[in-house]
Amino acid sequence: MSLVSGPGRGGASTGHVPDELKLVVENHVEYIQSLDTRQDELEYHLTEHLRLNGVYWGLTALHLLGHPEALPRHATIDFVLSCQHENGGFGAAPGHDAHMLYTVSAVQILGTVDAVEELDRRGKAGKEKVGKYIADLQDQETGSFAGDQWGETDTRFLYGALNGLSLLRMLHLVDVPKAVTYIQACANFDGGYGVSPGAESHAGQIFTCVGALAIAGQLDLVDRDRLGGWLSERQLPNGGLNGRPEKLEDVCYSWWVGCSLAMIDRLHWIDRDKLAQFILRCQDLEKGGIADRPGDMVDVFHTLFGIAGLSLIGFPGLIAVDPIYCMPREITKRLLGKLNA
């Protein structure tokens, strides 16, 4: 999956946006399908470090659009397995170092296409080694997680660890209570969470912390009203959401803010209709794809999170998204039910 941006831009190419905006489903499907045909472009190679994440973004968007068949299943599985290392971890592309974020994307992709068992059948390392790779990145003193062997810590990695391990039914491999204690240390006076203790609140990090608490069954630790107030203030007059005060709106925060509000039962604190209109204005109505804001170039990252944001607020015609995992709810139910059987 290519991370090449464009060629389209958010909003119709003529600059005219129809009063009655619709989600151009078929155009988005074709846009995602076309991404891997642009391998002669420089940007295709400059974004190789995001290739596996890109497959997750594109595949998930297609599933939410109701077109799970739009990417070839066997080729998808083959590519994911080609990114695995013998230690169980996955890199962004073949030959890239293993990292937590790519490993979680690999688990989510394989789970989405019902191929987790392929880890034991054809992977360079089986499911148990994948779980061990993730678990070994936990700091036993603080409960935090590193992204890779070099030791950078971030609440994104903690969330990723609990996400991937829960889908593999291996949460027992890590110290979940210590991880929860670390998340509590990242809480701020405004109800939000930062990348580490003492860091400012940010909508992306709030998603990771609230999502991790949801997986751990500890949402009772969240100050729902205070956090809900901070998150709802992220909505700007044009309907879009930003990630922190005084920043511009961005389609991706339709997901980071929206799913956090959904997990704490405060999604009704924002204007869903205005948010939907903002996301729809960010589409390229002719060539497909969604941009961060109207007038900018589209890309698969914002395409997923725009579609996921619409699904979250109940936009008609979309498959329901799981606010904890950013995967179709029907798939997480199948996975968690099967893997916990």
N, C-alpha and C positions, 0 to 999 in steps of 0.2 A: 504494500500500500504506500503510495507516494504521499509525501507531505508537501508537495509543490502547491503554492498558493495560486489562486486565480484559475483560469484566465478571467473569470467573471468578477463582478463587484456586487456588493449588497445594494439592492434597489434595481429597478429596471435599467437597462443600458441607455435608454432614452432619457433617463432622469425623471420620468413620470412614474409615480407609484399609484396604482388604481385605488379608488376609495374602498372597494370591497376586496381586501386582500385574502388570498387563499394560500394554503400550503401546497407548493408545486411538487407533489410527491414523486411523480415519474421523473421529473428533471433532477431531483436530488439523487435518486437511484442511479440514473445515468451518469451524473457527475462523479459519484463515488466509484462506480465501475470503471470510469475512464482514467482514474488517477494512476494506475500502474502502467498505462500506455505512454506515459510522458518521461520515459527513462533517458531520453536524449537531452533533457534540460538540466542545466547546472544545479538548479535548486533540488532536483531529485537526489543528487549525490550529496549535497550539502546537508540534507536532512536525514541521512542514513541513520543517525544516532537516535531517531524517533520512529524507525520503521515498524517495530513490533507494536508500539503504542498506537501507531496509525492504523494498523490492522484492527486493533480493538475498537478504536473510534469509528472506523468505517463499518465494521461488522455490526456493532451495536446499533448504530444509526439505521442500518438497513433492517435490522430486526424490529426496531421500534416503528419503522415505516410500514411494517407488514410485508417485507420482501426478504425473508431469510435466505432464499435461494439465489440471490443476486450475486453472491461471491461463491466460487467453486469450493465445496467443503473439503475435498481431498487435498487440493493445492494449498488451502489455508492451513490444514493440519501439518502438511509436509513442511511448509515454511516455518511454522512455530517450532517444530521439533528440530529444524536445522539451526535454530538459534540457541539450543541448549548446550550447557557444559556438563562435563562428567561429574561435577560437584552438585548437580541438580539445578543450579541457577540458569537463568536465561539472559542473553544479551539482546541489544536492540536489533541486531542483524547478525548473520553468520560472521564469526570472527571478532565480534565485539565482546568486551568484558561483561561478565554477569553482574546484574544489579537487581535490587529489590523491585523497583518499579516495572522493569521489563518482565520479571518473573511473575508478578501479580497479573500483568496483562496477559501473559501466556496462560495462566490458570483460568482467567476469565474467558479467554477465547476458546480454549478447549472445553470449558464448561458449557459455553453457549452453543457449540456445535456438537455437544454430547460425545466428546472424545477424550475425557480425562483418562480413560483406561489405556489410551495410546501411549501414555507415559511409561507404563510397564511393558507394553508390547513392543514399541519401536523407539522409545526415547533413549538418549545417551545415559540417562539416569531415571529410575522409576519414581513413582509418586512419593515414596518414603524419603528419598534423597531430596526431592523438591522441598518437602516439609522441613527436613533437617537444615537445608540451606537457609531457609527463611528464619527458622528458630535460632540458628547460630549467630544471627545478626543482632540478637537482643543483648543489651548491656545488663548483666545480672545484678548490678548494684542499683542502677537508676530505673530500670524497666523500659528505657527508651530503645529505639532500634536504629542501627546504621543502615545506610543504603547499600553499602558494599564493603569489601575488605579494608577500604581506606578510612572508614570510620566516621564519615559525615552523618550527623544525626538530624532528624527533622520529623515533625509529627506526621508528615506524609508517609514516611517509612513505617511508622508505628501502625497507622491505619492500614497500609498495604499489607503488612504482616498479618493482622487480624482478619482482613478481607480474604487473602489467599488461603490462610490456614483453616478458616471456617469453611470455605468451599471444599477444601480437601478433608475436612473432618479431622483436623490435627491441632486444634487449639490447645490440647493438653501438652503440646511440646514446649509451650512458652509460659512464662509467669504472667498470667493475665492480670491478677490483682496489682502487681508492680507496674504494669503498663498503665492501668487505670490511675494509680497514684501519680505517675508521671504526667498524665493528661491533666489531672487536677492542679498540678504545679504550673501548668501553662495557662490556667484560667486568669482572666483579668477582671478588674473592678467593673468594667462595662458589660460583663456577662460573656464576652467573647474569649477566644483562645488565640495564642500565637504559635509561631514555629518552634519556640522553646520557652522555658520559664523566663519571664520578664520581657518577652517580645510583644510588640503591639498586636492588637486583634486584627485579623484579616479573614475575609469570608472564606477563602480557600482553606486556610488552616482550621477555621471553625468547622467546615465540613469534615475534615479528617478527624478532628477530635470528637465531634458529636457522632460521626459514623462509627468510630472505634468504640465509643461508649455504648452505642446501640448494639453492636455485635457482642460486646461484653455483658449486655443486659444491665447496664448501669446508667440509663438515662435519668434516673432519679437524682443524680448528682448535678444535673444541669439546672441553672436558674432560668427556667423557661421564659418567664415574663421579661426579665432583664435582657436576656439574649434575643428574644423575639423582638423587643423594642429596637435594639441595635441593628438587627438584620432588616427590619421593616423600614428603617431610615435609609437604607441603601437604595430605595427606589427614588428615581429622579422624575421631574415633571413629564419627561417624554416617555415614561413607562419603563425604561431600562433600569438595570441595577448596576451599582458599582461594588468594588470589593472592600473599600474603606472610605472614610470621609474625604471629601474634596477631590475625588478621582472621577474620571469619565465613566460613563456607562459602558458595559461590554456584555455581549450575548452570553459569554461563558458563565457570568455570574447569575444568569437566569437559573443555572443549575446549582452552583455552589451556595448561593443564598437560598434559592427555592427549596432544595432538598433538605437543608438544615432546618428551615421553617417547618417543612413537612414532618421531619423526625420528632420535632418538639410540639407538634399539633398547633402551629401558629401560621400556617400557610395563608389562612384567610386574612392575615394582617396586611397583606399587600393587595394592590389592585391587579387582579389576574388578567382582566380584559386589556388593560393598558400594556401589561407586560407582553401579552400575546401579540398585540399590534406592533410593538417594538421589534420583537423577534421576526415577525413576518416582513417588516420593512427592511430587514437585513438580508433577505434572500436575493439571489440573482434569479429573477423570475423566468429568464430565458434559458440559461445554461445550467442552472442548479447550483447548490452550495449556499452556505450562509457565512456572512462576515461578522466581525466583532461589532461593527456598527455600520449604518448606511453609508455607502460611498467607498468603503474599503474592500480589499480583495477577499474573496471567499477562501476558506480552507476547511479541511476535514475535521479539525479540532472544534472549531466553532459550529460546524454543521451538526456534529453530534450533540454538543451541549445546548444548542438552540432547539433541536428536536426533542432532546430529553427534557428541557425546560417546558416545552409545550405539552409533552406527555404528562409531566408532573401536575400541571394545572388543569388536566382533563380535556385538552384540545381534542375535538372529535376526529376519529379515524386513526388514531395512533394506538399502538400497543402500550399497555400500562408499564411504567418504569418503576423499579425498586429504588426508593430514595437512599437506601443504605449502600447498595452495590453499584448503582448506575448500570444495571442490566435489566432486561425485560423481567417483570415480576414473575411471569409464568416459568421462566428459566430458573430463577433463584429458588422458587418453590420446588421445582423438580430436583434441582441439585441438592439443596439442603435436606429435602425429604429423603432422597435416595441415599445421600452420604451419611445421614444420621440414622438410617434404618438399622 
